[in-house]
Amino acid sequence: MVTPRNLAAACAWLCAAAFAPGTALANAAAPKAEVIHWWTSGGESSAVKQVAQAYRAAGGVWIDSAIAGGDQSRAVTINRIIGGNPPTAAQFNTSKQFTDVIEQDMLNNVDLVAKAQDWDRILPEPLIDVIKHDGHYYAVPLNIHMQTWIWYSKAAFQKAGIDREPASIDELFAALDKLKAAGLVPLAHGGQSWQETVLFSALLANIGGRELYLKVIRDRDQATILSPQFRNVLLTFKRMKSYVDPGSPGRNWNDATAMLISGKAGFQVMGDWAKGEFTNAGQLPGQHYGCIPGLKPDTPYLMQGDVFVFPRTNKADAIKAQQLLANVVSQPELQVSFSKLKGSIPVRTDVNASELDLCAQKGIEIVKDRSRQLGVTEVYLTPDQNGAMQDILTAYWNMDMNVDRVQRSIANALKY
């Protein structure tokens, strides 16, 4: 019986010939790929254009369907798959966001690309854990993002009299105090629930380290969640609230980054996609801003990233378009050009890292140490679990709540 997976497999070896110059197939109608994504900020928009250009250069037609906001974009993708009008491909994050879609058999696998590039060997384990199910790969990773970088403005540091970047949690608070005394916003923060989870994750990783992070987030160990060590992380998280400005609630992450770019704020805790905003503004790491991957030499590198998934279809032309895009996205040259603008690092290890900036090179070196490779909360928690914890954290951030109550609430939310 001919199935979408059979067709996808057959197309893999045909793709190279189908789009090679000088072949008869090259004169056929170019494959069209409608791609749904949420890369809409300045740096993100510049980065996704690299993918579109590479796809066109390979002989395809790129149809851009940008939808602002990850939740909204994913919802549109899933609704269109269910409704029988799927896009050719869609962006998701490297997380459990698309586990249900896989389990409902809505995606074509990408095993041929994975096998050809030996993903089992070269990809970090936290990424494999979410894109590989029952022995099959269901997403093509484009990059690796680290969620909890600590960014700082060189201009703000100079005004506040800070002569070196902090190397401990105590030094971080000392720098925050100096920024406040200088009349600057110490911490540029977007008061949105997912951003509060990012800040919390950074503190959990930097204070608790690998062991506490995994016991809380992966193992959901009740005793650990109720322990004094985790209580200290929560108290430190709440303490950070005193360093944000009144305009924080509802602010977008890229608007918070703009506060560092303008020198109005000192720090921001955000994923390395923020670097795309610095780049888009013409700023350079080490000259205009600094980047701290962790406050300790062994601070976990909390990874996620962007992937493309390919909805199931029985249309041969759509499958050709999917396979072409999978091959394009997997190329090291594209991954470098994309990451240079997006702020991420490539998934592939055989790239020319010299083309990337010093922050990216820091990340590449850290990822080589498997003991520092960990996933973000969404890698280990189901969407429901992650959402429940996120709701508790943002309520704690914005309201006067007893920390013991918060601990019990998180323990209950992650119990099952």
N, C-alpha and C positions, 0 to 999 in steps of 0.2 A: 504494500500500500504506500502511496506517495503522501508524505506528511510534510509540514513546514520544516521540520528538522532535516528530513531527507533532502529537501530542496536547498536548505541552507548549506548542508554539507557539500552537495554537488556544486554549488555556486562558488565555494571557497577556491577550488582550483581553476575555475573558469574565470574568476575576476581578473587575474593578471592578464589573461589574453583578451578578455572582453574590452578592456580599456587601454590596451597598449596601442601606441601610434602605429599606423600602417596595417592594421588588421581589418578584416571585413567587419568584425563585430564593432570596431571603433566607430564605424559610420552609423551604427544603429542609434536609436533615440537614447540620449544621455539619461542615466538613472537619476531620478529625482528623490531627494530626501527632505521631507518636512521634519524639522527638529524642534521640539519643544524644550525650552530652557528658561531659567530665571536670571540669566546674566544681564542685568540692566543698568548697573552703576557704571561710572566712567571707565574704571579699570577693567571691570568684567566685560563690558561691551567691546573694548579694544581687544581683549583676549579671545573672545569667541569669534571675532572676525578672522583670526588666524586659522581657526578650524574651518570656517566657511571657505576661505581662500584656498586652503590645502585641498579641500574636497573638490572645489571647482577645477583646480590644477590637475587633479587626478581623473577628470572627465565627468564629474557629477554636477548636478544642479542642486544648490542649497536653497531650501525654502525656510526662512527664519520665522519661528513662532516664539517670540519672547513674551513671557508672562511674568510680571513683577511679583516677587514673593514665592519662596519655595513651596509653602503649603498650597497656595493657589495653583501653582504650576503643576505640582504632582496630582492635585485633584482633577485638573483638566485632563491630564494624561490618562488617569485611571478611568475617568468617565467616558473618554473617547474609546478606550479599549473595550470597555463593557458595552458601549453603544455600537460597536462594530465599525467604527471609523478611526482606527488607530493612526497615530503619526508613524513615520518611519522609525524614528528614534526619539528618546527623551532623556533629559538629564535627571539624575537622582544623585543623592549623596551616598558615600560609602558607609552605609548603615543598614539597619533593619527596615528602612522605609519601604523597600519593595519585596520583603519576604512574603507577604500575603499574595502579591502578584505572581511570584514564582510558584507558590503552593497551589494557586488556582490555574496553573499551566497557561499563563497569558504571555509568556516570553519565549523567544527563540534563544537557545544557548549559543555561546561563542567558544565552544571547546576547541575548534580548529585553530583559532588565533592563540588561545591559551597554550595549547600543546606546542605550537610552532615556536612560541617565545619562552617556553618552560616556566610558566607562571608559578607552578608549585615550588620552584626553587628560588626565583628572584623576587617575588612579591612578599611584602611584610605579612606576617601571620594575621594581625588584626584585620587586614583588608581581605585576605583569603577567606576568613571566617564568615564574612558577610556576602561575598559575591559568589561563593561556591556552595552549592547545595546538592546533596546526594550524588557527589562525584562530578557534577556539571557546573561550569561557569556560566553565569547569566548576566554579566555586565562587563563592559570594557572600561577599565580605569584609565583616566586621562592624567591624573595628577595626585599628589598627596598634599593635603593641607594639615597644618598643625594648628589646633584651635586656640591655644592659650599662650601665644606670644605676648610679651610685655614690651610695648612700643613707648618711646619717649622722644620728646622734642628737644633738640640740641639748643635751640634758642631759649626755650623755657628754662632749661637747666642752667644756662648761662645767667639769665636774669635772676634766678633763685640762688645762685652761688653753689650749685651742685657740681662738683668737679669730677665725679666718676659714677658709673652706673652701679646700682645696688647689687649686692651679691648675697643677700640674705633677706628674710622677711623683716627683720628689725631695721636693716638699712633701707628697705623699701618704704617703711613708714616714716623714717627720718627724712627721706627725700620728699615724701608727700607733705610733711609738716613744713618743710622749707618752701615748697611751692605755694602752700596756702599763705604763709607769712609774706610772700612776695606779691600777693594779690592776684595770683593765677588760679585757674581751676586745676586742682591737683590731679583729678582722675576724670578724663572725658569718658562718659558712660552713656549709652543709649538705654533708657529705662524701658526695655522690652523683656519679656519673660525669658526668651532664649538667650539674651545677652547676660542676664543674671546667672543663668546656668553656666555660661562660658566663664564668668568671673569666679563662681563657686568652684568649678572644675580646676581652674588654675590654682586656687588656694589649696584644694585637696591634694593636687599633685605636688605642689611645692612644699607644703607643710607635712603632709602624710607620707609622701613618697609612693613607690610602686606597691608596697604591701598593703597599706591602708586603702589606697585607691581601688585595688582589685577586690579586697574584702568587702568594701562598701558597694561598689558599682557592679562588678561581675558576679561575686558570690552572694551579695545581698545578705551578708551575715548579720543577724539581728544583734548579737552581743557587741559586735564592732560598731554598728550604727548607734548603739546606745552607750558607747564607751566615752570616757573623758577625752580621749584623743580626737574623736570625731566632733565632740562638743566644742573643742578648741577651734577646729576648722570653721564651724558655724559662727562662733563668736567673732572670729577674725573677718569672716565674710560680712557680717553685720557692721563691723567697725569701718569697713571700706565705704559705707554709705555716707559717712561724715565728710568725705572728700569729693563728692560730686556736687554739681551746681544745681540750682532750682529748675533749670531748663531741661534736665535729664529725662523726665518721664516722656515716653513716646518717641524719643529721638532715634533716628536710624543710625546704624553702625557707621556708615560712611560719613554722616554729618559729625559724628564724634571724632572720626579720624581727621576731618577738616579742621577741628579745633587744635590738633597737634600741628597740622600743616601751617596754620596761621600763627602758631606760637602762643595761642591763648590758653592752652592746657599743657600739662606736663606728661601724663601717662595715659595710655589706653591698653586694656587687656582685650585682645581680639585675635582672631585667626589671621593667618598670614595673607589672606585675601586683602587685608587692609593695606598691604604693601603695594598692591595695584593702584590704590588711591594716591599714595606718595609718588609713585612712578608717573601717574597721569598728570600730577601737578609739577613734574619736573624736579622732584627732590631725590636726593641720593642717600643711601644708607651710609652711616659713618660721617657724613658731611652735614646733612640737615636733620637726620633722625637716627635713633639707635634701636636695636632689636635684641631682646633678651629671651632666649628659648626656655630658660629656667634659672631659678635662683641658686641651685645647687648643681654640682657636676653630674649627679645621677637623677636629676628631675625627669620624670617620664615625659616622653614626646607623644602628646595625645593626638592621634592621627584620625583624619577622615579624608575626604577628597570628593572629586566629581567623577561620575561614571556615566556612560551611555548605556541604556537598556534598549532592547529591540522587540517591540510587540509582535506576537505571533501573527502570521499572515500566510495565505496560500497563493499569493500573487508573486509570480516569478520576478517581475520587474522590481517590486518592493524588496524582495530578498536580495537581489543584486545590489540595490542601493544600500541596504543594511550592511552587507559584506564589504562593500567598498568603504563605507564610513568606518567600520571596525578596523580595517586595515590602515586607513589614513590616521585615525586617532592613535594607533599603536606605534607610529613611527617616532623615533627619538628626536628628529629635527623639529617636528610639530610640538612634541611635549616640551621641548626647551623654549620655543618661541611663545607658546601659550603661557608657560609658567613665568616667563620674564615679565609678562604684562599682568598676569593674574595674581602673582605673589606667591605661588605654590612652588613645589619642586616636582620634577618628573617622577613617574612610577618606575620607569625603566632605569636600570643601573648603568647602562652602557652609553650614557649621554655625555656630551662635552660640557662638564660642569663649569668650565672656565668662562663660559658665556653668561653665567648667572651671577647675581650680585652676592655680596658677602653674607647677607642674611640667609639666602637660599643655600649657600655653601655650608653655612653652619648646620642647617637642617639636614643636608645630604650626609654630612659626617656623622651626625647623631643617629640617623636611621640605620647606619651600618652596624650600630651596636644594638643587637636584638634585645638586650636586657632593658633598653629604654623605649622599646616599641610598645605602646599601648593604644587602645582605641578610645574614642570619645564616648560619652555616656550612651549615645545612640547605637554604638556597636554592640554593647552588652545588654541593654535594656530594650524591651519591646516598646513600640510607640506609646502604648497606654501607660506603662511603668514610667517611661521618661517624662511623659506629659504630666503625670501625677506628681512626680518629684519637682518638676519645673514649676507647677502651680504652688507647691508648698514653699519653694525657695523665693519666688517672687512675692508671695504674701508676707513672708518673713522680712524680706528686703524693704517692703513698703509700709509695713504695719508694726505696731508695738506688740511683738509676740514673745512669749517666754521660750528660751532656747530648749528647755526640756520638752516642751510641747512639740516643738519643731522636730526634735529627734524622734519622738514617738510617732509623729505623723509620717516621717520618712520611713521609719521601720515598718509601719503598717502598709504604706504604699508599695514597698518593695518586698513584702513578705511572700508573695506568690509569684 
